[in-house]
Amino acid sequence: MSGRILVVDDLATNRLILKAKLSASYYNVLLAESGEEALEIAHRELPDMILLDVMMPGMDGYEVCRALKASAQTAHIPVVMVTAANQQEERIRGLDAGADDFLNKPINDMTLFARVRNLMRVKVMFDELKLRESTSQDLGLSDFIDTHDFATDYAGSVVLATGDTGLGGRWRDCITSRFPFDVRLADSGQTVLELAEIHPPDAFIITQHLGNGEDGLRLVSMLKANPATRQSAILLVIEDGKLETATKALDLGASDYICAPFDANEMAARLRSQMRRKKYSDRLRSNVRDSLRMAVIDPLTGLYNRRYATQHIHRIVERAGETGLPYAVLMMDLDRFKTVNDVHGHAAGDAVLKEFARRLQENLRGIDLVARLGGEEFLVVLPDTTARSAEIAAERLRKAIDETPIPIGGGKMLDITVSIGVAFGTAADRDPEKIIENADAALYKAKTTGRNRVSFFAEAA
Ligand SMILES: [Mg+2]
């Protein structure tokens, strides 16, 4: 997987060494020699990842990282901080600034590439989500995602798996004393999978060695293969101190690792950073889902809206061309609906529209298209339908409204009627707009000849 990496370092030698290593692995490398330049390039080029030196004159790495994470445009770009020594205090400061990861100088190639691969995967996922989100934004239907700090304003859940339950208990206390997280303990892979089954957590903390000699890495790959837990963050605790283990963990899909023994503050900071990322992707995901739904559904009645209907009718027409079967288009309009709103109020009007929509769906087939075009105007398309059965269906719908009054709350019932215009399309008709126009003309006729009736286009012509 190739990508663009911005390398930020005040020393030319360091920049060139990293550039050589990364270019040799086919990454595109951008260079910046100060914090200010880094911010400028990051905003202009939107790289896939940033390797950020901590110690720089002027704006240091922490400041740059905070600025990147505070900007909506760059907040999702993974930042790896490059620190001079393996110092816990620096790492905690970096995590607090929003860093996604750390590398120590001198940089070990294996660690570098494992980190890069891992973060690139995360970035690719975010990019895809953001792309889908921007499509729904183009439709004018969703708000921009802001980047406020998720660390403190939500409750999250964690499953902590360790072979040593005494140690697990202490880690749990350390987490719950800092965050409003729900932490559950497990000592075997089986228990972890059972807990995840009931309620998939936002994050797992897993030690390399579980009870009964079980392998934590194996559990990582099982969790990544399971759709219910694939999105959860996984923090692996490395117990053998080997870089190979860490590399393997990242390649299997662990989000981060920490080498034991460690400072409780570092685990807390790493967990918080993973949680922030998880919440951010959850939010992107649900925004995409909601706005896709909002784009095609009328919120009051739950029926499809005009936008969906005008798209879908083309598919019905195409299908008719393939099957050779005719279809019917029904335009419907509630009679004297304005009076309902004027006399009984809009809540009553809404109740009528909802009940009307419900009765339509109750009296139609799954393959029929039922949509609210706006106001009290509805469209029904019946594929694979002859003139005779369309007539029966239209009359059944008219009666379903006419024969049973609609409750509008407060024990009140209203007599409501509907006028329906019907037009037919055959396999040879390629223009749905024309058929809709015909149905509209038939509806007009139903309205002008007394309402509460079904008219057919043939009559109207
Ligand atoms: Mg430096």
Residues whose N, C-alpha, C, O or C-beta is under 5 A from the ligand:
A	BS01	MG	D10 D53 M55 M56
